[in-house]
Amino acid sequence: MSSRLLVRSVAESDITEAALWYEDRAAGVGAQFLRAVDVAIADAVRLPARFPVVHRQIRRVLLRRFPYAIYFTADKLAVTVIACMHAHRDPHSWQRRVSEEPQGI
């Protein structure tokens, strides 16, 4: 079980932008999106092996109610969130992040 959670700054930006987009459409939906993200990340931290490997060592957890996925890596020390992207977005956009050095974790 991983004990530490790291969220890359680009993933934080993904989450913030999506929450703001939802909030602009309807009051309160942005907060609901953030709760769904929190639940998905907590599930990933609690039992990372439960989620499928979708690219190299990257795993994916889907959000409930929202068409978004959290992409993360997990090892004995930490779960690192790489991206939060719309499920229909080009997968190459988050796959490029795999080789990038974590900046502003």
MOQUIFEN-V511509 format. One record per pair of residues at least 12 apart in sequence whose ideal C-beta (glycine too) atoms are under 6 Angstrom apart, sorted by the first residue. I is the first residue (numbers start at 1). J is the second residue. Records with the same first field share a line. If there is no record, write none. Layout:
I = J + J
This chain:
2 = 45 + 48 + 74 + 78 + 79
4 = 78
5 = 45 + 79
6 = 78 + 80 + 105
7 = 81
8 = 82 + 102 + 105
9 = 104
11 = 81 + 82 + 83 + 84
14 = 83 + 84
15 = 37 + 84
19 = 33 + 34
33 = 66
36 = 63 + 64 + 65 + 66
40 = 61 + 63 + 70
44 = 61 + 72 + 79
45 = 79
48 = 74 + 79
55 = 95
57 = 73
58 = 71
59 = 72
67 = 86 + 87
68 = 84 + 86
69 = 87
70 = 84
71 = 83 + 94
82 = 97
83 = 97
